[in-house]
Amino acid sequence: MDPVSKITVRFNNGEDKTLFEFYPDEISFSETEFIGLTESEALKLRFEKDENPHLFIYSLIS
């Protein structure tokens, strides 16, 4: 089984939260994609990438 990656964010109130897990061989994210998003917007981004991976440019998380 491939390793699962997690998206953990810090909100402007200082709260840290893991939003979701994903398989990096299927979709990927960069830090900058999440800056300024609400929690629901970040979850929507994950759903959109998962449903339509061909619509996004993939980038490596360093």
N, C-alpha and C positions, 0 to 999 in steps of 0.2 A: 504494500500500500504506500502511495506517495505521501510525503509529509504535508501537513496542513499548515497554512500560514494564518496569522490573525491580524486584524486591523484593530489597533487600540488607539484611542484618541484622547486628547485632553480638551475639555470644554472651557469656555472663557470663565466659568465659575470655579475652575480648578479641579473639577471632577475628572478622573480617568475612567474610561469604560471601554471594554472590548465590544465592538459593534458586531463583528461577524468573523467567520473563518472561511477560507477558500483554498482551493488547490491551485498553486501558482503555475502548474503546467496547463491549466485551462484558461485562467484570466490573471491579470496583474494590475497593480495600482502603484501610483507614486504618491509621496507625501503631499505634494502640492495640489493634488486633486481634491483633498479634503479640507484644505484651509478655507475658512469662511462658510462652510456648509453647516446646516443644522443636522441633527441626528437623522431625521426622516429623509433629508436630501442625500445624505451619505448612503443610507440603505437603498434608496432609489437608484443611485449610481451603481451599486453592487448588482442590483436586479437587472438594470439595463445592460451592463457588461456581460452578465451571465446569459441573458437571453439573446443578445446581439453582439457577440464578440468580434464579428467582422467589421463593426462600425467604429471600433476604437483602435488607436495606435497603441501597441503594447510597449511598455518600458520596464526595465529591470529595477527592482527595489534594491538599493545598495545598503 
